[in-house]
Amino acid sequence: MFERAFNFSAGPAALPLEVLQQAAEEMTNFRGSGMSVMEMSHRGPEFMQIAEQAQADLRELMQIPKEYAVLFLQGGGLGENAIVPLNLMGPRAQADYLVTGSWSEKSAQEASRYGNVALVAPVSKPFTTVAAPDTWTCSPQASYFHLCTNETIDGIEIGDVPFEAIPPGVPVVADVSSHILSRPMPIERYGVLYGGAQKNIGPAGLTLVIIRHDLLGRASPVCPSVFNYQVVDQADSMFNTPPTFAIYIAGLVFQWLKRQGGLKVIEARNLAKAQRLYEHLDRGGLFFSRVDPRYRSRMNVTFFMRDEALYDPFLAQAKAQGMVQLKGHRSVGGLRASIYNAVPMQAVETLVQFMAEFERTHG
Ligand SMILES: *Cc1c(COP(=O)(O)O)cnc(C)c1O
């Protein structure tokens, strides 16, 4: 076995080795407390310090304005599909959704249980691009506009959201689960950003919500209190027991990101990794991408092989060489390399060289 695999998993996904090593060192006795982080009270001084530091570091990394609350929740990205409408539909009970892939499609479906959901553009499958923003039929009366800025399954990323296509005054809600912290984002243009932690932040179980203060306090009376953004904000994300260990690991990842030089540095690295892979896919060999180049994800590179019979040998040989989790999502097929922040260029380089070698021997 390889000591550490090149892990291309879409999530739960690779974490920085330094973070895992630090967590291992602190596992049985966190900084002289005589216990692990998992064993301590969430209201005790050690954990309060962990949570405060994590929030401060996240705010610094993402440059989150003071008008925004940061909430540590549970329920994952799919939980938010219900939690968002329960908090934001309001009496108008009408929201606009842009469907660009599997995750935003699920978001729209779930939201329609709570109010009227209008799709701003027709759904066109397979998902390979984004409908032209000047064709979106947005309503100025909508309670909010929802989109997923990185479709993990389909490999579609909206890097620069065309905010000018969305009526001013309609809060923009984005599922950023799989590219949060991969690049700087204009927080001040959003009402809400949310994401599950297990793609690019830390362990599963933690969901991050960044919400503009004026959107708090609009929840439906039937919204569970643990998911009521205002209730959670007023309790500093300690209304109920938060996912303490996941918050601790996320905090270590935030510090790791700061040591790397912050999100601009990380973005440049992510761009180089993605370009290396897409350049190879565009060479006309055995592999190809079918995603519109304008919307190709830097985090989740989905691709196909011209010969169906070669998938199994490709995956088996990749695994034998320490490259794992390259199979595409079952709903899409093909292959997918998720190259989140913690996946080094060396992993991408090894993969590209292996693909070239595979093409030489199977071309
Ligand atoms: C993984 C993912 C989800 C679902 O997250 P869960 O934590 O499993 O609920 C939702 N949206 C996006 C974009 C994702 O990548």
The ligand as a Tripos MOL2 file, in Angstrom:
@<TRIPOS>MOLECULE
LIG
   15    15     1     0     0
SMALL
NO_CHARGES

@<TRIPOS>ATOM
      1 C1        -21.9330   17.4120   -1.7630 C.3       1 LIG1
      2 C2        -22.8210   18.5270   -2.1650 C.ar      1 LIG1
      3 C3        -24.1040   18.6820   -1.6140 C.ar      1 LIG1
      4 C4        -24.6910   17.6990   -0.6380 C.3       1 LIG1
      5 O1        -24.0460   17.7410    0.5710 O.3       1 LIG1
      6 P1        -24.4890   16.8110    1.7920 P.3       1 LIG1
      7 O2        -23.5520   17.2690    2.8600 O.co2     1 LIG1
      8 O3        -24.2990   15.3900    1.3890 O.co2     1 LIG1
      9 O4        -25.8960   17.1140    2.1160 O.co2     1 LIG1
     10 C5        -24.8640   19.7480   -2.0260 C.ar      1 LIG1
     11 N1        -24.3890   20.6320   -2.9210 N.ar      1 LIG1
     12 C6        -23.1730   20.5190   -3.4720 C.ar      1 LIG1
     13 C7        -22.7040   21.5230   -4.4730 C.3       1 LIG1
     14 C8        -22.3500   19.4610   -3.1060 C.ar      1 LIG1
     15 O5        -21.1250   19.3420   -3.6520 O.3       1 LIG1
@<TRIPOS>BOND
     1     1     2 1
     2     2     3 ar
     3     2    14 ar
     4     3     4 1
     5     3    10 ar
     6     4     5 1
     7     5     6 1
     8     6     7 2
     9     6     8 1
    10     6     9 1
    11    10    11 ar
    12    11    12 ar
    13    12    13 1
    14    12    14 ar
    15    14    15 1
@<TRIPOS>SUBSTRUCTURE
     1 LIG1         1 GROUP 0 **** ****
